[in-house]
Amino acid sequence: MIIDVSDIELSLGEALTFLYVGLCRFARGEKLSAARYIQNLAVDKLLACSNLLCEENDYFKDSFQNERRYEKRFPSLAAFLPDMIQGYEKCPESALAILKFIETYFKINSFMKKVIINLAAELIQNK
């Protein structure tokens, strides 16, 4: 299989952007929008890269919805999901968990990492 590195970089860049935008919206009190950006859009970008991170178990893959049967297909990656999807009030905590997940597998832009960590930490502290 040939993997196009630019596709991975694009997905990771989008995931980091979704974390940042989501945190900015959370800071403005737009919690629903923040939850969607952080816990839906950013996570979806990472789910799309799952087959590049580990071998997929053959378990009734749905060609139209990647999240279907995800826990059976990618059990080692699915173990990260509870921390990445903590709910409406815990967007900053979810963003930090997603960032940690990304760092487990990929080198990320240090400036974006710092911005996301600082903003999330500030939001957690100000709760």
C-alpha angles and dihedrals in degrees: 000000000000114000118203105221091201089062091054092046091050092051092047092047090051092047091052091047091051090052092051096044090046092051091049090052092047088053089056091050095256092133098159092053090044092052091051094049096045105031099031113025098034092043091048090056090053094046088055089060095048096106088057092055101049142352115283119233112233101247118142098294114206109223092206103043118041094190093062111109088352093145091059095041097046108018095162092054094040088061088073095054100085090060092043094050106043098148144250100319097040102060094127091051090047091049091054091049091050090049090050090050092051091050090052090066108019142039108242136197106279093213093054090045092054093046093050094045093048095047093046092048091050092050092049091048093050096052 
